[in-house]
Amino acid sequence: MKNKIALIVLFALVSIQVVNAQFLIKIKPTAPRVIRVIAPSRQHVWVDEDWIWQNNTYISRGGYWAAPPHHNSIWKQGHWKNARRGWIWIPGHWK
């Protein structure tokens, strides 16, 4: 029983680290030019730049409209952070 609990705790810790993984790159990519279309509603917020890690590289998701999860939510824009050996994308999130 103790072994099962220890295994579950270890798996949870490893899973948390994988979710929070950040990928370092040498050259920061430039964001593609995006045309902002009309918002679907007054509640939607424009997410200007967003990058995802896919196939060992960052892929731009371009700009898009996103609906806040709660009435008073505020979108904190993602940004590139200059690290010691390259660049890391810090994703945007709702506050």
N, C-alpha and C positions, 0 to 999 in steps of 0.2 A: 504494500500500500504506500509506504514512504517513497519507494522508487517511482511509482506512478506519479505521485504529487511532484517529486523533484523533476521528473521528465516533463510534466505539463508546465511547470514554472520555467524550465530551461527553454522549452519551445516558445512560450509566450515572450520571453526576453529576446530571443533570436528574431521572432516575427516583428517585434517593435523596431529592432535595429534595421531590418530590411525595409520596412515602410518608410523610415526616416533617412534612407540612403541618399547621399548627394554625390553627384558625379562631377569630377574635376575635368575641365578641358583647358587647353593651352590658349586658344583664341576664342574670344567671345563672338558668337554669331550676330550678324545684324538682323534686326527684325524686318520682315518683308513689309512692303507698303500695303496697308489694309484700308479699304473704303468702308466707312462707318455707315451702315444702313439705318433706317428709321427704327426706333425702339419698338418692341412688341407691345409695351405698356409703359406707363409712367413709373412703375415700380422697378423695372429692369435697370441694371447697372452695366455700363460698358467695361469690359475687361480688355484692356488695350493690348497687352502682350502676355503670352503664356507659352511656356515651353515644356515639352514632355521628353523623357529619355526613352528612346526606342532604337533598337538595332545598333547599340553602341554610339549613338549620336543624339544631340538634341534636335527635336523637330518642333517647328513653330506651329501653334494652333491658330495663329492669327488673332484678330480681334473678334469678340463676340459679345452678345448681350446675355446676361445671367440674372435670374430672379433670386433675390435675397431669401435666405432660409427663414428669416424672421422679420417682422415689421421694422424694427430699428437697426437692422444689420448694416454694417458699413464694410465695403470692400477695401482691403489693404492690398494695393497693387504689388505683384511680384517684381523682382529686380535681380540683376546680376551682381554678385559679390566678388570682388577681387580677392582671391586667396593667395597664399604664398607662392604656389606653383601653377596658378591658372585662375579660371573663373568657375563659379558655382552658381546655378540658378536657384534662387530662393522663391518658391512658389507663392502666389498671392493667396489670401484666405479671407474669410468673413470674420468680422469682429462683432 
